[in-house]
Amino acid sequence: MLQLDHLTFRQGSFDLAADVTMSAPITALVGPSGAGKSTLLNVIAGFIPPASGRVLWRGQDITVLPPATRPVAMLFQDNNLFAHLDIGRNLALALTRKRPNEAERARIAEALARVGLQGVEGRKPAELSGGQQSRVALARVLLQARPLMLLDEPFAALGPALKHDMLDLVAEVASEKNLQVIMVSHDPQDAARIASEAAVVAEGRVDLPTPTQALLRDPPPALARYLGNG
């Protein structure tokens, strides 16, 4: 369970406030571009400090913890793979800064197999398709073995069918590993596909999460305008 306790963020004229608890297995953050959805993920991950308030994970205050020690793994829009390293070394960075040992190589192979990419350890990212690179990034999250997964639209550049495959894979992996997922989405159909709850981020605040299907059937005014329904 993730709790944002009277959390605020300020940058110039931009303000964002959140006082919500997210407990669903997968929660989508929806709303207009520039409303602060990605910013909120970065605050949760520790990359951006809040102006006030607390971030709590399962009751533990993690607000001042550095990103590396938080129970958080994040999938970014660009997959964040190092082009000069092969896939094996890219994934090894989730485990060690040294050359991986036999046990670590076995874990890497297992993670790649789980995302359907057996035997690609020696290839460079540029040798893989966009969908395959997304799968590598997901494998890295599995290796980090952290219970809270944040998705900053990592599959936005993929075609609809491949994007749906990746979202389904995230849902499967999250269920298997008992992970909680917070995902940013500009496409309501993505949210509806795998997120049981969604929270609107708009007009400087994060609304309470509500069942996704009900929210999309009867969106609040800010979301309705964004969806073209208001």
N, C-alpha and C positions, 0 to 999 in steps of 0.2 A: 504493500500500500504506500502510495506517494502522497504526501501532504505538503501543500504550499500554504504556509501559515502567515497571513497578512504580508505576503511578499510584494515588493514594489521594485520597479526598475525605471531609471530615468536616464535619458541621454538627450541633451539639448531640450527641445520642445516636446520630445516623445516621452510619454508616461505609460506604464503598464502595471496593473495591479491584479493579483491573484490571491484568493483566499478559498481554496478548493481542496478536496480530497479525491484522488483518482485510485479506485480500487478494482476496476474491471480488468480482465486479462489484457485487453487491447482497448486503448482510448485514443480517439482521433481528435486532433486540434484542427478546427475548420474555421474559415473566415476569410475576409479579403486580404489581398496582398498588402504587405507593409503594416499589418496589424500587430505583429510581434510574435508570431507563432515560432519561427526559428529562434528568435531572441530568447523566448521562454525555454526552449530546449537547451540553449547554451548556458542559461542560468542554472538549470537543473544539473547539467553536466559539470559545472564549475568553471567554464571558460570565461564567463562574464559574472562579476559580483553583483548581487542585488543592492539596491539602495537601503532597503530595510526588510524585515521579516525573516522567515526561516524556511529551509527546505528539509523535510523530514522523510526518511525512508524507514518504514516499519518501526516508527516511533523514535528513531535515532536522528539527532540533529546533524546533518552533513553539510550545513551551510558554509562552513569555513574550511572543509576538507579540500585539498588539491584534487584536480581531475583524476589523477592516476590512482588515488586511493578511494575514490567513490565507487559505490556498487553499480556503476553505470557504464554501458558500452553504447557507442553512437555510430550510426551509419549516416554518412554525409552524402550530399548530392553528387559529388565528383568521385565517390568511392575511396579517395585518399590513398591510392596505391602508389608506391615508388616505382617510376618507370625504369630505373636503372637496375632494379633488383628483380630476380625471378620470383615466381609465385611462392615457392618454398620459403625464400628469405623474407618476402613480404609478410607471410603468415608467421614466421618464426619470431618476428618482432613483437607479436602478442604474448610470447612466452619468455623470451630471453634476448639480451643484447649481444650474446655470444653466438657462436655457431651451435645450432641445435644438436643435442645428443640423440641417441637412438630412440629413447622414450618420447622425446619431443617430436621427432620426425614421425613417429607412429601416430601421435595425436594430430599432427598436421594432415597426414594421409586420411585419418578417420574423419576429420572435419570436412575435407574436400569431398570425400565419398558421400557424406551426408547431404551435400549440396549438389551432388551429381557431377563432380569434376575430378574423377579419379585420374591420377597420372599426369597432372599438368604442372607439377612442382617445378620443373626445369624451364618452363616457358615464361616469357616476359609479358607484362600486362598488355602491351601493344599487339601481341599475337593472339589475344582473346577478343571475342565479341563483347559488345556492351553488356549483354545479358550475362555472359560468363564472368566479366569483371565484377558485376553486382553479386554474383554467387561467391566469388572469392572474398569480397568485403563481408558478406554474411558469414562465411567460414571463419573469418578473423574474429568476428563477434563471438562465435561459438567458442573459440579458443580462449577468449578473454574470460569466459565463464562468470559473467556478472549478471545479477538477477534482474536488472532494469535495462531494457533496450530502448534507445531513442532513435527514431527514424526521421531524418530531415529530408523527406522526399527523395530517397536515393534511387528510385526507379522512374523518376519523372521523364527521363530522356528515352525510355524504352517504348516500344510499340505497345498497343493495348493488350494483345494476347500475352506477350512476354511479361509485361508489368503485372498482369493478373496472376501468372505463374509464380512470380517472385513474391507477391503478396500472400498467395496461398502457402508458399514455402515458409515464409516468416511465421504465419499462423500455426503451421504444423510444428515447426521447431520450437516456438514459444510454448506450445502446449506440452511437447515432449520434455522440455527442460524446465518447465514451471517458471517461465519468465513473464514479467509484466512489460508490456509494450506501450509506449506513447509515440504516436505517429502524427507528423504534420501532413496535411493533405489539402491541395487546392481542388481536387476532384471529388465531389461528394460520393461518386460511385466507388471510389477506392475505400472511403470510410465505411460505406454501407457493406462492402464486401467482407471485411474482416473485423471491424471494430464494433463491439457490442454497445459501447457508449461513445459519445462525442461531446466536446466542449467548444463552444463558440468563443473565438478570440476576436474582439472587435471593440472599437471606440474606447480603447485604453483599459480594457478589463478582460478577464477570463471568466466566463460563466460556469456555473456548476455543470458537471457532466450529466447528460441525460441519454436515454436509449436512442441509438443512432437513427433507427427507422422512424421513430416518432418525431425526432428533431427535424428530419428532412421532409416529413409530411407536413409539419406545421412549424416552419422556421421563424425565429424572432425577426423583427424588422431588419436589423443589420445584415443577417445572413440571407434573408429573402432578397434584399437589394443586390447583394453579391451574386446570388444565384439567378438574378434576373426575374424574380417572382414578385418584386415589390416596387 
